[in-house]
Amino acid sequence: EGVDPTVQICAVLISGTLERGTIVTFSTSDGSAMAPGDYTATTVMFFFDRDSNRSCVNVPIVTDSVPEVPEYFCGNLDTDNASVLLNPDKANVTIIDAGVIPILVND
């Protein structure tokens, strides 16, 4: 968040060979960052056939003039194909405010 609008790109990769086409759903959920104030909630369905193994999704980050500490939202993957293992099926995406300088305190 801050001066420059940013879009986080999350990649979905499939390794191995699929026996049949598979739909994978990517969705966001709140962590310490919350939609719609910090990012735009996003849900996208990807279709993978035997010849495809990569897709990307853009999650718009909301900019404002309020300095904030780093926050995160979750990117979640799901499929109804029981033969496909999603690993990991959830990842945290960190939003770092370009206008904040971190201060480290040693005890």
Chimera marker file (.cmm) of the C-alpha trace (Angstrom):
<marker_set name="trace">
<marker id="1" x="0.000" y="0.000" z="0.000" r="1" g="1" b="0" radius="0.5"/>
<marker id="2" x="1.114" y="3.593" z="-0.326" r="1" g="1" b="0" radius="0.5"/>
<marker id="3" x="2.380" y="5.670" z="-3.223" r="1" g="1" b="0" radius="0.5"/>
<marker id="4" x="2.380" y="3.182" z="-6.086" r="1" g="1" b="0" radius="0.5"/>
<marker id="5" x="-0.536" y="0.793" z="-6.845" r="1" g="1" b="0" radius="0.5"/>
<marker id="6" x="0.731" y="-2.777" z="-6.858" r="1" g="1" b="0" radius="0.5"/>
<marker id="7" x="-0.710" y="-6.020" z="-8.179" r="1" g="1" b="0" radius="0.5"/>
<marker id="8" x="0.493" y="-9.302" z="-6.670" r="1" g="1" b="0" radius="0.5"/>
<marker id="9" x="0.758" y="-12.127" z="-9.205" r="1" g="1" b="0" radius="0.5"/>
<marker id="10" x="0.150" y="-15.613" z="-7.811" r="1" g="1" b="0" radius="0.5"/>
<marker id="11" x="1.126" y="-18.561" z="-10.000" r="1" g="1" b="0" radius="0.5"/>
<marker id="12" x="-0.574" y="-21.958" z="-10.075" r="1" g="1" b="0" radius="0.5"/>
<marker id="13" x="1.730" y="-24.719" z="-11.334" r="1" g="1" b="0" radius="0.5"/>
<marker id="14" x="0.870" y="-28.345" z="-12.030" r="1" g="1" b="0" radius="0.5"/>
<marker id="15" x="3.583" y="-30.997" z="-12.209" r="1" g="1" b="0" radius="0.5"/>
<marker id="16" x="3.095" y="-34.460" z="-13.637" r="1" g="1" b="0" radius="0.5"/>
<marker id="17" x="0.582" y="-35.544" z="-16.273" r="1" g="1" b="0" radius="0.5"/>
<marker id="18" x="-3.157" y="-35.176" z="-15.858" r="1" g="1" b="0" radius="0.5"/>
<marker id="19" x="-5.341" y="-38.071" z="-16.931" r="1" g="1" b="0" radius="0.5"/>
<marker id="20" x="-8.252" y="-35.710" z="-17.577" r="1" g="1" b="0" radius="0.5"/>
<marker id="21" x="-8.971" y="-32.004" z="-17.527" r="1" g="1" b="0" radius="0.5"/>
<marker id="22" x="-9.006" y="-30.456" z="-14.074" r="1" g="1" b="0" radius="0.5"/>
<marker id="23" x="-10.503" y="-27.269" z="-12.687" r="1" g="1" b="0" radius="0.5"/>
<marker id="24" x="-8.546" y="-25.548" z="-9.920" r="1" g="1" b="0" radius="0.5"/>
<marker id="25" x="-10.130" y="-22.650" z="-8.053" r="1" g="1" b="0" radius="0.5"/>
<marker id="26" x="-7.985" y="-19.857" z="-6.600" r="1" g="1" b="0" radius="0.5"/>
<marker id="27" x="-9.612" y="-17.636" z="-3.982" r="1" g="1" b="0" radius="0.5"/>
<marker id="28" x="-8.432" y="-15.079" z="-1.456" r="1" g="1" b="0" radius="0.5"/>
<marker id="29" x="-9.362" y="-14.849" z="2.210" r="1" g="1" b="0" radius="0.5"/>
<marker id="30" x="-8.546" y="-12.321" z="4.891" r="1" g="1" b="0" radius="0.5"/>
<marker id="31" x="-5.535" y="-12.589" z="7.139" r="1" g="1" b="0" radius="0.5"/>
<marker id="32" x="-4.299" y="-9.434" z="8.851" r="1" g="1" b="0" radius="0.5"/>
<marker id="33" x="-5.066" y="-7.643" z="5.537" r="1" g="1" b="0" radius="0.5"/>
<marker id="34" x="-8.787" y="-7.361" z="4.908" r="1" g="1" b="0" radius="0.5"/>
<marker id="35" x="-10.835" y="-6.916" z="1.734" r="1" g="1" b="0" radius="0.5"/>
<marker id="36" x="-11.938" y="-4.460" z="0.480" r="1" g="1" b="0" radius="0.5"/>
<marker id="37" x="-9.750" y="-2.038" z="2.469" r="1" g="1" b="0" radius="0.5"/>
<marker id="38" x="-6.352" y="-3.614" z="1.774" r="1" g="1" b="0" radius="0.5"/>
<marker id="39" x="-6.857" y="-5.783" z="-1.336" r="1" g="1" b="0" radius="0.5"/>
<marker id="40" x="-9.637" y="-6.828" z="-3.710" r="1" g="1" b="0" radius="0.5"/>
<marker id="41" x="-11.171" y="-10.218" z="-2.904" r="1" g="1" b="0" radius="0.5"/>
<marker id="42" x="-10.581" y="-12.460" z="-5.921" r="1" g="1" b="0" radius="0.5"/>
<marker id="43" x="-11.885" y="-15.846" z="-7.072" r="1" g="1" b="0" radius="0.5"/>
<marker id="44" x="-10.738" y="-17.394" z="-10.365" r="1" g="1" b="0" radius="0.5"/>
<marker id="45" x="-11.304" y="-20.848" z="-11.868" r="1" g="1" b="0" radius="0.5"/>
<marker id="46" x="-8.515" y="-22.325" z="-14.014" r="1" g="1" b="0" radius="0.5"/>
<marker id="47" x="-8.947" y="-25.242" z="-16.408" r="1" g="1" b="0" radius="0.5"/>
<marker id="48" x="-5.903" y="-27.439" z="-16.877" r="1" g="1" b="0" radius="0.5"/>
<marker id="49" x="-5.824" y="-30.007" z="-19.678" r="1" g="1" b="0" radius="0.5"/>
<marker id="50" x="-3.088" y="-32.547" z="-20.415" r="1" g="1" b="0" radius="0.5"/>
<marker id="51" x="-0.962" y="-29.902" z="-22.172" r="1" g="1" b="0" radius="0.5"/>
<marker id="52" x="-1.221" y="-27.003" z="-19.704" r="1" g="1" b="0" radius="0.5"/>
<marker id="53" x="0.595" y="-26.655" z="-16.414" r="1" g="1" b="0" radius="0.5"/>
<marker id="54" x="0.621" y="-22.980" z="-15.420" r="1" g="1" b="0" radius="0.5"/>
<marker id="55" x="-1.849" y="-20.178" z="-14.780" r="1" g="1" b="0" radius="0.5"/>
<marker id="56" x="-1.594" y="-16.806" z="-13.069" r="1" g="1" b="0" radius="0.5"/>
<marker id="57" x="-4.005" y="-14.543" z="-11.265" r="1" g="1" b="0" radius="0.5"/>
<marker id="58" x="-3.781" y="-10.843" z="-10.436" r="1" g="1" b="0" radius="0.5"/>
<marker id="59" x="-4.937" y="-9.679" z="-7.005" r="1" g="1" b="0" radius="0.5"/>
<marker id="60" x="-5.292" y="-5.874" z="-6.921" r="1" g="1" b="0" radius="0.5"/>
<marker id="61" x="-3.778" y="-4.178" z="-3.862" r="1" g="1" b="0" radius="0.5"/>
<marker id="62" x="-5.630" y="-1.114" z="-2.531" r="1" g="1" b="0" radius="0.5"/>
<marker id="63" x="-3.457" y="1.975" z="-2.106" r="1" g="1" b="0" radius="0.5"/>
<marker id="64" x="-4.013" y="4.708" z="0.455" r="1" g="1" b="0" radius="0.5"/>
<marker id="65" x="-2.029" y="7.391" z="2.250" r="1" g="1" b="0" radius="0.5"/>
<marker id="66" x="-2.092" y="5.728" z="5.679" r="1" g="1" b="0" radius="0.5"/>
<marker id="67" x="1.250" y="4.112" z="6.660" r="1" g="1" b="0" radius="0.5"/>
<marker id="68" x="0.747" y="0.505" z="7.795" r="1" g="1" b="0" radius="0.5"/>
<marker id="69" x="2.852" y="-2.397" z="9.025" r="1" g="1" b="0" radius="0.5"/>
<marker id="70" x="3.143" y="-5.408" z="6.679" r="1" g="1" b="0" radius="0.5"/>
<marker id="71" x="-0.112" y="-7.344" z="6.402" r="1" g="1" b="0" radius="0.5"/>
<marker id="72" x="-1.070" y="-10.570" z="4.649" r="1" g="1" b="0" radius="0.5"/>
<marker id="73" x="-4.008" y="-12.235" z="2.951" r="1" g="1" b="0" radius="0.5"/>
<marker id="74" x="-4.369" y="-15.910" z="2.054" r="1" g="1" b="0" radius="0.5"/>
<marker id="75" x="-4.360" y="-17.433" z="-1.416" r="1" g="1" b="0" radius="0.5"/>
<marker id="76" x="-6.317" y="-20.709" z="-1.405" r="1" g="1" b="0" radius="0.5"/>
<marker id="77" x="-6.455" y="-23.506" z="-3.997" r="1" g="1" b="0" radius="0.5"/>
<marker id="78" x="-9.231" y="-26.076" z="-4.342" r="1" g="1" b="0" radius="0.5"/>
<marker id="79" x="-10.270" y="-28.778" z="-6.825" r="1" g="1" b="0" radius="0.5"/>
<marker id="80" x="-12.951" y="-31.438" z="-7.041" r="1" g="1" b="0" radius="0.5"/>
<marker id="81" x="-10.555" y="-33.880" z="-8.761" r="1" g="1" b="0" radius="0.5"/>
<marker id="82" x="-9.609" y="-36.391" z="-6.044" r="1" g="1" b="0" radius="0.5"/>
<marker id="83" x="-6.558" y="-37.547" z="-8.014" r="1" g="1" b="0" radius="0.5"/>
<marker id="84" x="-4.967" y="-34.070" z="-7.852" r="1" g="1" b="0" radius="0.5"/>
<marker id="85" x="-2.956" y="-33.166" z="-4.748" r="1" g="1" b="0" radius="0.5"/>
<marker id="86" x="-2.714" y="-29.428" z="-4.131" r="1" g="1" b="0" radius="0.5"/>
<marker id="87" x="0.499" y="-28.846" z="-2.243" r="1" g="1" b="0" radius="0.5"/>
<marker id="88" x="0.440" y="-26.371" z="-0.736" r="1" g="1" b="0" radius="0.5"/>
<marker id="89" x="-3.262" y="-25.587" z="-0.951" r="1" g="1" b="0" radius="0.5"/>
<marker id="90" x="-2.863" y="-22.311" z="0.953" r="1" g="1" b="0" radius="0.5"/>
<marker id="91" x="-0.205" y="-19.590" z="0.970" r="1" g="1" b="0" radius="0.5"/>
<marker id="92" x="0.121" y="-16.219" z="2.680" r="1" g="1" b="0" radius="0.5"/>
<marker id="93" x="0.737" y="-13.178" z="0.459" r="1" g="1" b="0" radius="0.5"/>
<marker id="94" x="2.394" y="-10.247" z="2.272" r="1" g="1" b="0" radius="0.5"/>
<marker id="95" x="1.553" y="-6.634" z="1.456" r="1" g="1" b="0" radius="0.5"/>
<marker id="96" x="4.438" y="-4.313" z="2.327" r="1" g="1" b="0" radius="0.5"/>
<marker id="97" x="3.721" y="-0.591" z="2.574" r="1" g="1" b="0" radius="0.5"/>
<marker id="98" x="6.338" y="1.253" z="0.504" r="1" g="1" b="0" radius="0.5"/>
<marker id="99" x="6.090" y="4.308" z="2.771" r="1" g="1" b="0" radius="0.5"/>
<marker id="100" x="6.979" y="2.617" z="6.076" r="1" g="1" b="0" radius="0.5"/>
<marker id="101" x="10.534" y="2.290" z="7.361" r="1" g="1" b="0" radius="0.5"/>
<marker id="102" x="10.853" y="-0.669" z="9.741" r="1" g="1" b="0" radius="0.5"/>
<marker id="103" x="12.340" y="-0.001" z="13.178" r="1" g="1" b="0" radius="0.5"/>
<marker id="104" x="14.130" y="-2.902" z="14.878" r="1" g="1" b="0" radius="0.5"/>
<marker id="105" x="14.324" y="-3.000" z="18.657" r="1" g="1" b="0" radius="0.5"/>
<marker id="106" x="16.813" y="-5.293" z="20.395" r="1" g="1" b="0" radius="0.5"/>
<marker id="107" x="16.014" y="-6.250" z="23.976" r="1" g="1" b="0" radius="0.5"/>
<link id1="1" id2="2" r="1" g="1" b="0" radius="0.2"/>
<link id1="2" id2="3" r="1" g="1" b="0" radius="0.2"/>
<link id1="3" id2="4" r="1" g="1" b="0" radius="0.2"/>
<link id1="4" id2="5" r="1" g="1" b="0" radius="0.2"/>
<link id1="5" id2="6" r="1" g="1" b="0" radius="0.2"/>
<link id1="6" id2="7" r="1" g="1" b="0" radius="0.2"/>
<link id1="7" id2="8" r="1" g="1" b="0" radius="0.2"/>
<link id1="8" id2="9" r="1" g="1" b="0" radius="0.2"/>
<link id1="9" id2="10" r="1" g="1" b="0" radius="0.2"/>
<link id1="10" id2="11" r="1" g="1" b="0" radius="0.2"/>
<link id1="11" id2="12" r="1" g="1" b="0" radius="0.2"/>
<link id1="12" id2="13" r="1" g="1" b="0" radius="0.2"/>
<link id1="13" id2="14" r="1" g="1" b="0" radius="0.2"/>
<link id1="14" id2="15" r="1" g="1" b="0" radius="0.2"/>
<link id1="15" id2="16" r="1" g="1" b="0" radius="0.2"/>
<link id1="16" id2="17" r="1" g="1" b="0" radius="0.2"/>
<link id1="17" id2="18" r="1" g="1" b="0" radius="0.2"/>
<link id1="18" id2="19" r="1" g="1" b="0" radius="0.2"/>
<link id1="19" id2="20" r="1" g="1" b="0" radius="0.2"/>
<link id1="20" id2="21" r="1" g="1" b="0" radius="0.2"/>
<link id1="21" id2="22" r="1" g="1" b="0" radius="0.2"/>
<link id1="22" id2="23" r="1" g="1" b="0" radius="0.2"/>
<link id1="23" id2="24" r="1" g="1" b="0" radius="0.2"/>
<link id1="24" id2="25" r="1" g="1" b="0" radius="0.2"/>
<link id1="25" id2="26" r="1" g="1" b="0" radius="0.2"/>
<link id1="26" id2="27" r="1" g="1" b="0" radius="0.2"/>
<link id1="27" id2="28" r="1" g="1" b="0" radius="0.2"/>
<link id1="28" id2="29" r="1" g="1" b="0" radius="0.2"/>
<link id1="29" id2="30" r="1" g="1" b="0" radius="0.2"/>
<link id1="30" id2="31" r="1" g="1" b="0" radius="0.2"/>
<link id1="31" id2="32" r="1" g="1" b="0" radius="0.2"/>
<link id1="32" id2="33" r="1" g="1" b="0" radius="0.2"/>
<link id1="33" id2="34" r="1" g="1" b="0" radius="0.2"/>
<link id1="34" id2="35" r="1" g="1" b="0" radius="0.2"/>
<link id1="35" id2="36" r="1" g="1" b="0" radius="0.2"/>
<link id1="36" id2="37" r="1" g="1" b="0" radius="0.2"/>
<link id1="37" id2="38" r="1" g="1" b="0" radius="0.2"/>
<link id1="38" id2="39" r="1" g="1" b="0" radius="0.2"/>
<link id1="39" id2="40" r="1" g="1" b="0" radius="0.2"/>
<link id1="40" id2="41" r="1" g="1" b="0" radius="0.2"/>
<link id1="41" id2="42" r="1" g="1" b="0" radius="0.2"/>
<link id1="42" id2="43" r="1" g="1" b="0" radius="0.2"/>
<link id1="43" id2="44" r="1" g="1" b="0" radius="0.2"/>
<link id1="44" id2="45" r="1" g="1" b="0" radius="0.2"/>
<link id1="45" id2="46" r="1" g="1" b="0" radius="0.2"/>
<link id1="46" id2="47" r="1" g="1" b="0" radius="0.2"/>
<link id1="47" id2="48" r="1" g="1" b="0" radius="0.2"/>
<link id1="48" id2="49" r="1" g="1" b="0" radius="0.2"/>
<link id1="49" id2="50" r="1" g="1" b="0" radius="0.2"/>
<link id1="50" id2="51" r="1" g="1" b="0" radius="0.2"/>
<link id1="51" id2="52" r="1" g="1" b="0" radius="0.2"/>
<link id1="52" id2="53" r="1" g="1" b="0" radius="0.2"/>
<link id1="53" id2="54" r="1" g="1" b="0" radius="0.2"/>
<link id1="54" id2="55" r="1" g="1" b="0" radius="0.2"/>
<link id1="55" id2="56" r="1" g="1" b="0" radius="0.2"/>
<link id1="56" id2="57" r="1" g="1" b="0" radius="0.2"/>
<link id1="57" id2="58" r="1" g="1" b="0" radius="0.2"/>
<link id1="58" id2="59" r="1" g="1" b="0" radius="0.2"/>
<link id1="59" id2="60" r="1" g="1" b="0" radius="0.2"/>
<link id1="60" id2="61" r="1" g="1" b="0" radius="0.2"/>
<link id1="61" id2="62" r="1" g="1" b="0" radius="0.2"/>
<link id1="62" id2="63" r="1" g="1" b="0" radius="0.2"/>
<link id1="63" id2="64" r="1" g="1" b="0" radius="0.2"/>
<link id1="64" id2="65" r="1" g="1" b="0" radius="0.2"/>
<link id1="65" id2="66" r="1" g="1" b="0" radius="0.2"/>
<link id1="66" id2="67" r="1" g="1" b="0" radius="0.2"/>
<link id1="67" id2="68" r="1" g="1" b="0" radius="0.2"/>
<link id1="68" id2="69" r="1" g="1" b="0" radius="0.2"/>
<link id1="69" id2="70" r="1" g="1" b="0" radius="0.2"/>
<link id1="70" id2="71" r="1" g="1" b="0" radius="0.2"/>
<link id1="71" id2="72" r="1" g="1" b="0" radius="0.2"/>
<link id1="72" id2="73" r="1" g="1" b="0" radius="0.2"/>
<link id1="73" id2="74" r="1" g="1" b="0" radius="0.2"/>
<link id1="74" id2="75" r="1" g="1" b="0" radius="0.2"/>
<link id1="75" id2="76" r="1" g="1" b="0" radius="0.2"/>
<link id1="76" id2="77" r="1" g="1" b="0" radius="0.2"/>
<link id1="77" id2="78" r="1" g="1" b="0" radius="0.2"/>
<link id1="78" id2="79" r="1" g="1" b="0" radius="0.2"/>
<link id1="79" id2="80" r="1" g="1" b="0" radius="0.2"/>
<link id1="80" id2="81" r="1" g="1" b="0" radius="0.2"/>
<link id1="81" id2="82" r="1" g="1" b="0" radius="0.2"/>
<link id1="82" id2="83" r="1" g="1" b="0" radius="0.2"/>
<link id1="83" id2="84" r="1" g="1" b="0" radius="0.2"/>
<link id1="84" id2="85" r="1" g="1" b="0" radius="0.2"/>
<link id1="85" id2="86" r="1" g="1" b="0" radius="0.2"/>
<link id1="86" id2="87" r="1" g="1" b="0" radius="0.2"/>
<link id1="87" id2="88" r="1" g="1" b="0" radius="0.2"/>
<link id1="88" id2="89" r="1" g="1" b="0" radius="0.2"/>
<link id1="89" id2="90" r="1" g="1" b="0" radius="0.2"/>
<link id1="90" id2="91" r="1" g="1" b="0" radius="0.2"/>
<link id1="91" id2="92" r="1" g="1" b="0" radius="0.2"/>
<link id1="92" id2="93" r="1" g="1" b="0" radius="0.2"/>
<link id1="93" id2="94" r="1" g="1" b="0" radius="0.2"/>
<link id1="94" id2="95" r="1" g="1" b="0" radius="0.2"/>
<link id1="95" id2="96" r="1" g="1" b="0" radius="0.2"/>
<link id1="96" id2="97" r="1" g="1" b="0" radius="0.2"/>
<link id1="97" id2="98" r="1" g="1" b="0" radius="0.2"/>
<link id1="98" id2="99" r="1" g="1" b="0" radius="0.2"/>
<link id1="99" id2="100" r="1" g="1" b="0" radius="0.2"/>
<link id1="100" id2="101" r="1" g="1" b="0" radius="0.2"/>
<link id1="101" id2="102" r="1" g="1" b="0" radius="0.2"/>
<link id1="102" id2="103" r="1" g="1" b="0" radius="0.2"/>
<link id1="103" id2="104" r="1" g="1" b="0" radius="0.2"/>
<link id1="104" id2="105" r="1" g="1" b="0" radius="0.2"/>
<link id1="105" id2="106" r="1" g="1" b="0" radius="0.2"/>
<link id1="106" id2="107" r="1" g="1" b="0" radius="0.2"/>
</marker_set>
